[in-house]
Structures are given as C-alpha cells and as structure tokens.
Amino acid sequence: MAKSASKKPDSGGPSRDVERVQTGLRIEKRILKVLKGVAEMHDLGLGDLIEGIVLHAFDGKAPFSKPTLQQIARLKEVYGLDLTAADSHRLTESP
C-alpha cells in the first residue's frame, strides 16, 4: 500500500511511519468543498487534513486555530454550507 508523506513538517518530534489504505468515503458535497479549501490553505492533502482532524478529536482537542476557524467561516459562506454539529446525526440523502 502506498505511503503518503505530509507536505508540511509536523510541529515536533520524529516522523511516524503509518500504513494507509484507500477508502470509498462518502461525504456531504459542501463539507468536502470546505475541507478541500482548508487543505489547500495549509498546503496539505485532503487525507492528511482529515487524519489531523480525527487525531485531534480522539484526544479531545480542537483541530483548528482561531484564524483557521475564521477562514472556514468564509469558505462555508462561499459554498453555502449551513450545517452545524447539531445536524451531524440527522443527515439523510434525497432519493
């Protein structure tokens, strides 16, 4: 399986080798657009960004700084993303 290196060096400590797998992740279209925008702003691949978000969440930490949250708010406006965490367990797909 292919390994993918983060484009940005981490903020401390030695690098960690991992095994990555390809997945067929389904995600809401506007959320994906915002995620891609955030990844681009930080010169990261989408998978690297999602891994970082998940690892922060697993540790009970916020994944984004205040300036990044402000950028996310602008991207949400641009892409019409009006969903919030309160919607997370209520999303359904149109037939």
N, CA and C atoms as a LAMMPS dump frame, in Angstrom:
ITEM: TIMESTEP
0
ITEM: NUMBER OF ATOMS
285
ITEM: BOX BOUNDS ff ff ff
-5.0000000000000000e+02 5.0000000000000000e+02
-5.0000000000000000e+02 5.0000000000000000e+02
-5.0000000000000000e+02 5.0000000000000000e+02
ITEM: ATOMS id mol type element x y z
1 1 1 N 0.838 -1.179 0
2 1 2 C 0 0 0
3 1 3 C 0.877 1.233 0
4 2 1 N 0.412 2.249 -0.66
5 2 2 C 1.216 3.458 -0.813
6 2 3 C 1.252 4.249 0.48
7 3 1 N 2.396 4.826 0.714
8 3 2 C 2.542 5.722 1.848
9 3 3 C 2.482 7.139 1.334
10 4 1 N 1.895 8.014 2.1
11 4 2 C 1.789 9.411 1.711
12 4 3 C 2.436 10.25 2.786
13 5 1 N 3.358 11.079 2.405
14 5 2 C 4.017 11.95 3.37
15 5 3 C 3.287 13.277 3.411
16 6 1 N 3.143 13.831 4.589
17 6 2 C 2.546 15.144 4.724
18 6 3 C 3.447 16.16 4.038
19 7 1 N 2.851 17.127 3.366
20 7 2 C 3.632 18.147 2.672
21 7 3 C 4.276 19.118 3.649
22 8 1 N 3.702 19.269 4.818
23 8 2 C 4.231 20.168 5.833
24 8 3 C 4.867 19.338 6.943
25 9 1 N 6.021 19.774 7.443
26 9 2 C 6.597 19.036 8.569
27 9 3 C 5.731 19.211 9.813
28 10 1 N 5.738 18.204 10.669
29 10 2 C 4.929 18.343 11.873
30 10 3 C 5.62 19.299 12.836
31 11 1 N 4.941 19.646 13.899
32 11 2 C 5.431 20.69 14.787
33 11 3 C 6.296 20.165 15.921
34 12 1 N 6.77 18.954 15.838
35 12 2 C 7.657 18.455 16.87
36 12 3 C 7.732 16.949 16.883
37 13 1 N 8.889 16.45 17.233
38 13 2 C 9.057 15.008 17.344
39 13 3 C 9.405 14.361 16.024
40 14 1 N 9.829 13.124 16.094
41 14 2 C 10.211 12.4 14.884
42 14 3 C 8.983 12.017 14.062
43 15 1 N 9.211 11.771 12.774
44 15 2 C 8.097 11.343 11.929
45 15 3 C 7.682 9.934 12.314
46 16 1 N 6.465 9.585 11.997
47 16 2 C 5.906 8.274 12.341
48 16 3 C 5.477 7.585 11.058
49 17 1 N 5.952 6.39 10.837
50 17 2 C 5.533 5.614 9.68
51 17 3 C 4.168 5.002 9.95
52 18 1 N 3.297 5.076 8.959
53 18 2 C 1.957 4.51 9.073
54 18 3 C 1.634 3.739 7.807
55 19 1 N 0.612 2.906 7.859
56 19 2 C 0.106 2.211 6.689
57 19 3 C -1.24 2.828 6.341
58 20 1 N -1.336 3.372 5.149
59 20 2 C -2.587 3.998 4.72
60 20 3 C -3.309 3.084 3.751
61 21 1 N -4.63 3.179 3.744
62 21 2 C -5.454 2.393 2.834
63 21 3 C -6.371 3.329 2.049
64 22 1 N -6.693 2.915 0.858
65 22 2 C -7.645 3.665 0.033
66 22 3 C -9.053 3.312 0.493
67 23 1 N -9.929 4.312 0.584
68 23 2 C -11.286 4.06 1.039
69 23 3 C -12.28 4.782 0.146
70 24 1 N -13.492 4.304 0.123
71 24 2 C -14.551 4.93 -0.655
72 24 3 C -15.438 5.786 0.238
73 25 1 N -14.874 6.768 0.872
74 25 2 C -15.586 7.631 1.806
75 25 3 C -16.678 8.428 1.103
76 26 1 N -17.885 8.415 1.657
77 26 2 C -18.974 9.261 1.149
78 26 3 C -19.142 10.411 2.127
79 27 1 N -19.259 11.617 1.585
80 27 2 C -19.325 12.808 2.431
81 27 3 C -20.199 13.862 1.756
82 28 1 N -20.853 14.674 2.539
83 28 2 C -21.713 15.728 2.019
84 28 3 C -20.882 16.671 1.139
85 29 1 N -21.433 17.042 0.008
86 29 2 C -20.711 17.774 -1.038
87 29 3 C -20.119 19.106 -0.557
88 30 1 N -20.888 19.893 0.167
89 30 2 C -20.392 21.211 0.608
90 30 3 C -19.336 21.065 1.695
91 31 1 N -19.47 20.043 2.545
92 31 2 C -18.445 19.786 3.557
93 31 3 C -17.126 19.464 2.862
94 32 1 N -17.197 18.643 1.828
95 32 2 C -15.99 18.286 1.087
96 32 3 C -15.334 19.511 0.462
97 33 1 N -16.125 20.402 -0.1
98 33 2 C -15.575 21.617 -0.702
99 33 3 C -14.837 22.462 0.335
100 34 1 N -15.424 22.6 1.515
101 34 2 C -14.779 23.371 2.582
102 34 3 C -13.497 22.673 3.036
103 35 1 N -13.55 21.356 3.212
104 35 2 C -12.351 20.609 3.612
105 35 3 C -11.229 20.767 2.591
106 36 1 N -11.57 20.677 1.314
107 36 2 C -10.559 20.852 0.271
108 36 3 C -9.96 22.253 0.325
109 37 1 N -10.791 23.25 0.603
110 37 2 C -10.303 24.622 0.735
111 37 3 C -9.342 24.77 1.905
112 38 1 N -9.683 24.18 3.026
113 38 2 C -8.814 24.239 4.21
114 38 3 C -7.501 23.508 3.938
115 39 1 N -7.576 22.346 3.316
116 39 2 C -6.368 21.589 2.978
117 39 3 C -5.464 22.42 2.073
118 40 1 N -6.047 23.047 1.082
119 40 2 C -5.273 23.881 0.158
120 40 3 C -4.615 25.056 0.888
121 41 1 N -5.35 25.698 1.791
122 41 2 C -4.794 26.832 2.54
123 41 3 C -3.572 26.427 3.358
124 42 1 N -3.567 25.186 3.822
125 42 2 C -2.471 24.709 4.669
126 42 3 C -1.475 23.835 3.912
127 43 1 N -1.62 23.8 2.591
128 43 2 C -0.726 23.017 1.728
129 43 3 C -0.659 21.558 2.188
130 44 1 N -1.832 20.993 2.446
131 44 2 C -1.955 19.595 2.87
132 44 3 C -2.811 18.839 1.873
133 45 1 N -2.625 17.554 1.806
134 45 2 C -3.553 16.708 1.08
135 45 3 C -4.817 16.539 1.905
136 46 1 N -5.919 16.231 1.244
137 46 2 C -7.191 16.064 1.945
138 46 3 C -7.111 14.959 3
139 47 1 N -6.478 13.844 2.663
140 47 2 C -6.342 12.75 3.632
141 47 3 C -5.545 13.156 4.856
142 48 1 N -4.458 13.922 4.641
143 48 2 C -3.643 14.389 5.767
144 48 3 C -4.456 15.303 6.682
145 49 1 N -5.27 16.181 6.077
146 49 2 C -6.112 17.077 6.873
147 49 3 C -7.112 16.275 7.702
148 50 1 N -7.785 15.32 7.074
149 50 2 C -8.783 14.524 7.793
150 50 3 C -8.131 13.713 8.911
151 51 1 N -6.955 13.141 8.646
152 51 2 C -6.239 12.421 9.71
153 51 3 C -5.957 13.349 10.896
154 52 1 N -5.511 14.559 10.604
155 52 2 C -5.22 15.511 11.677
156 52 3 C -6.453 15.882 12.479
157 53 1 N -7.563 16.117 11.784
158 53 2 C -8.819 16.452 12.465
159 53 3 C -9.236 15.308 13.383
160 54 1 N -9.187 14.096 12.868
161 54 2 C -9.615 12.925 13.647
162 54 3 C -8.705 12.708 14.853
163 55 1 N -7.388 12.812 14.657
164 55 2 C -6.468 12.606 15.783
165 55 3 C -6.688 13.66 16.87
166 56 1 N -6.942 14.901 16.476
167 56 2 C -7.262 15.935 17.471
168 56 3 C -8.557 15.576 18.21
169 57 1 N -9.572 15.16 17.457
170 57 2 C -10.854 14.808 18.075
171 57 3 C -10.694 13.637 19.042
172 58 1 N -9.908 12.63 18.644
173 58 2 C -9.681 11.475 19.52
174 58 3 C -9.025 11.891 20.837
175 59 1 N -8.216 12.949 20.802
176 59 2 C -7.563 13.444 22.013
177 59 3 C -8.398 14.498 22.74
178 60 1 N -9.597 14.778 22.227
179 60 2 C -10.457 15.782 22.849
180 60 3 C -9.954 17.194 22.651
181 61 1 N -9.204 17.44 21.578
182 61 2 C -8.633 18.761 21.303
183 61 3 C -9.279 19.372 20.071
184 62 1 N -9.332 20.684 20.053
185 62 2 C -9.843 21.391 18.88
186 62 3 C -8.784 21.338 17.779
187 63 1 N -9.19 20.979 16.559
188 63 2 C -8.207 20.82 15.49
189 63 3 C -7.776 22.123 14.823
190 64 1 N -8.536 23.214 15.009
191 64 2 C -8.256 24.434 14.256
192 64 3 C -8.007 25.631 15.162
193 65 1 N -7.09 26.492 14.723
194 65 2 C -6.803 27.747 15.419
195 65 3 C -7.912 28.756 15.102
196 66 1 N -7.935 29.838 15.839
197 66 2 C -8.94 30.879 15.613
198 66 3 C -8.846 31.447 14.187
199 67 1 N -7.64 31.751 13.667
200 67 2 C -7.577 32.247 12.286
201 67 3 C -8.097 31.227 11.268
202 68 1 N -7.818 29.948 11.484
203 68 2 C -8.32 28.929 10.564
204 68 3 C -9.834 28.827 10.655
205 69 1 N -10.387 28.938 11.857
206 69 2 C -11.844 28.913 12.009
207 69 3 C -12.491 30.086 11.271
208 70 1 N -11.824 31.24 11.264
209 70 2 C -12.344 32.392 10.521
210 70 3 C -12.316 32.109 9.018
211 71 1 N -11.256 31.455 8.549
212 71 2 C -11.173 31.083 7.134
213 71 3 C -12.259 30.057 6.794
214 72 1 N -12.49 29.131 7.693
215 72 2 C -13.537 28.122 7.482
216 72 3 C -14.903 28.8 7.385
217 73 1 N -15.16 29.782 8.231
218 73 2 C -16.435 30.503 8.191
219 73 3 C -16.632 31.157 6.824
220 74 1 N -15.575 31.725 6.263
221 74 2 C -15.669 32.34 4.934
222 74 3 C -15.934 31.275 3.866
223 75 1 N -15.225 30.146 3.95
224 75 2 C -15.438 29.067 2.983
225 75 3 C -16.862 28.516 3.08
226 76 1 N -17.39 28.398 4.301
227 76 2 C -18.756 27.914 4.475
228 76 3 C -19.743 28.863 3.787
229 77 1 N -19.485 30.163 3.876
230 77 2 C -20.336 31.132 3.201
231 77 3 C -20.264 30.964 1.688
232 78 1 N -19.048 30.864 1.174
233 78 2 C -18.831 30.729 -0.267
234 78 3 C -19.555 29.503 -0.809
235 79 1 N -19.467 28.383 -0.091
236 79 2 C -20.045 27.132 -0.572
237 79 3 C -21.452 26.858 -0.046
238 80 1 N -22.025 27.8 0.684
239 80 2 C -23.4 27.646 1.155
240 80 3 C -23.576 26.542 2.183
241 81 1 N -22.532 26.29 2.962
242 81 2 C -22.612 25.231 3.971
243 81 3 C -23.261 25.785 5.239
244 82 1 N -24.499 25.37 5.468
245 82 2 C -25.247 25.844 6.63
246 82 3 C -25.432 24.762 7.691
247 83 1 N -24.774 23.639 7.527
248 83 2 C -24.868 22.555 8.508
249 83 3 C -23.985 22.851 9.717
250 84 1 N -24.415 22.358 10.875
251 84 2 C -23.632 22.509 12.101
252 84 3 C -23.5 21.143 12.773
253 85 1 N -22.766 21.112 13.866
254 85 2 C -22.599 19.868 14.613
255 85 3 C -23.946 19.312 15.063
256 86 1 N -24.904 20.188 15.308
257 86 2 C -26.234 19.743 15.733
258 86 3 C -26.917 18.91 14.65
259 87 1 N -26.511 19.102 13.396
260 87 2 C -27.1 18.348 12.292
261 87 3 C -26.43 16.995 12.064
262 88 1 N -25.334 16.731 12.739
263 88 2 C -24.48 15.589 12.398
264 88 3 C -25.157 14.225 12.436
265 89 1 N -26.145 14.038 13.256
266 89 2 C -26.81 12.73 13.341
267 89 3 C -28.194 12.749 12.701
268 90 1 N -28.472 13.82 11.943
269 90 2 C -29.792 13.957 11.325
270 90 3 C -29.711 14.061 9.814
271 91 1 N -28.563 13.812 9.221
272 91 2 C -28.398 13.954 7.779
273 91 3 C -28.936 12.729 7.054
274 92 1 N -29.738 12.974 6.046
275 92 2 C -30.254 11.909 5.197
276 92 3 C -30.023 12.312 3.749
277 93 1 N -30.006 11.332 2.857
278 93 2 C -29.837 11.618 1.431
279 93 3 C -31.179 11.642 0.739
280 94 1 N -31.297 12.536 -0.221
281 94 2 C -32.508 12.571 -1.053
282 94 3 C -32.493 11.34 -1.951
283 95 1 N -33.676 10.784 -2.205
284 95 2 C -33.727 9.601 -3.09
285 95 3 C -33.325 9.956 -4.517
